[in-house]
């Protein structure tokens, strides 16, 4: 089978585009993956330490909410919900929706920020 020069160039461009697209999507995936370090920053930004004692967060000495050391080993969060990444993310994002009379306020974290905070909290074993 003979390939005309312009078809060869087109095939080469398509192949290069696919390869670079794969590399780019890997990079984007790495940037959007849950990040404990971004979670730590979000914890500071949203002032979670005003209510909770949180290991690894300077000044997080609050006593209003439960201390969060070893939260990654707990069976339940909020007293009622299984402690898994999905539920912890939902709890961080909108605790009032899950448990309307909880003392934990809805702070306005996005889903991505909530996943990052959950990723950080899960490191606290």
C-alpha positions, 0 to 999 in steps of 0.5 A, a space after each residue: 500500500 502506497 501512502 501519498 506524502 500528504 496522507 503520511 504527514 496527516 497520519 504523522 500529525 494525528 499520531 503526534 496529537 494523540 501522543 501529546 494528548 495522552 501526555 496532557 491528559 495524564 498531566 491534567 489527571 495528576 493535577 486534578 487528583 485528590 491532594 493532601 497538600 492542597 487539602 492542608 492548605 484548604 484547611 488553613 484557608 477555611 479555618 477548620 482549626 478554629 473548631 478542630 484540633 488537627 495534627 500537622 496544621 499550625 494553630 489548629 487547636 479548636 475544641 468546639 468540634 472533635 479532635 481529628 487526630 486518627 480520623 483516618 482510622 475511625 469507623 464513622 464520621 458525624 456520628 452516623 456515616 461510614 468513614 470512606 473517601 466519598 462520604 467524608 468528601 460529602 460531609 466536608 462539603 455539606 454537613 448540614 445536608 447530611 445531618 441538619 442539626 449538626 454543629 458543623 457549618 457548611 463552609 462553602 468548599 467546592 467538591 474538589 477542595 472537599 476531596 483534597 481535605 478528605 485526602 489530608 484527613 485520611 492521612 491521619 491514621 
